[in-house]
Amino acid sequence: MAQPPILTRWRAALTQAARQTLTARWGNTLAALEAARVEYRALYAAEIIDVRAVRKAAQRIHDLEQLRLVLAHELRVSG
């Protein structure tokens, strides 16, 4: 059974909006991941290492890498 044209247009618009949102989140995640890596390296290279801050930065990197993997999967699926 064919879908009404209005439904088809809405579905296409929704798909496009979702793809744009995923692409934007992908870019923001990559930028945040690079910033977290820079921060981690700076904390680790400091003369006096703040272990708590290093651990926090490492956790942030881990979280962002997980998000990057999820977004990569979603972008492949929706593409």
C-alpha positions in Angstrom: 0.0 0.0 0.0 1.4 3.4 -1.0 1.9 6.0 1.6 0.2 9.4 1.1 2.6 12.1 -0.3 2.4 14.2 2.9 3.6 11.2 5.0 6.4 10.5 2.6 7.6 14.2 2.7 7.4 14.2 6.5 9.4 11.0 6.8 12.1 12.4 4.4 12.3 15.7 6.3 12.6 13.8 9.6 15.4 11.6 8.2 17.3 14.6 6.9 17.0 16.5 10.2 18.2 13.4 12.1 21.2 13.0 9.8 22.1 16.7 10.2 21.8 16.4 13.9 24.0 13.3 14.0 26.6 15.0 11.7 26.7 18.0 14.0 27.1 15.8 17.1 29.8 13.9 15.4 31.8 17.1 14.7 31.3 18.4 18.2 32.3 15.1 19.7 35.5 15.0 17.7 36.4 18.5 18.8 35.7 17.7 22.4 37.7 14.5 22.2 40.7 16.3 20.8 40.4 19.0 23.5 40.2 16.3 26.2 43.3 14.6 24.8 45.2 17.9 24.9 44.0 18.5 28.5 45.1 15.0 29.5 48.5 15.3 28.0 49.0 18.7 29.7 47.9 17.3 33.1 50.1 14.2 32.7 53.1 16.3 31.7 52.8 18.8 34.6 55.6 19.0 37.1 53.2 18.1 39.9 50.6 15.6 38.7 47.1 16.0 40.0 46.1 12.3 39.9 42.5 13.1 40.4 42.4 15.5 37.5 44.3 13.0 35.3 41.8 10.3 36.1 38.9 12.6 35.4 40.4 13.6 32.0 41.0 10.0 31.2 37.4 9.1 32.0 36.2 12.0 29.8 38.3 10.7 26.9 36.8 7.2 27.4 33.3 8.6 27.5 33.8 10.6 24.3 35.4 7.7 22.5 32.3 5.6 23.4 30.0 8.4 22.1 32.1 8.6 18.9 31.6 4.9 18.3 27.9 5.1 18.8 27.6 8.1 16.5 29.7 6.4 13.9 27.4 3.4 14.0 24.3 5.6 13.8 25.7 7.6 10.9 26.4 4.4 8.9 23.0 3.0 9.7 21.1 6.2 8.7 23.3 6.8 5.6 
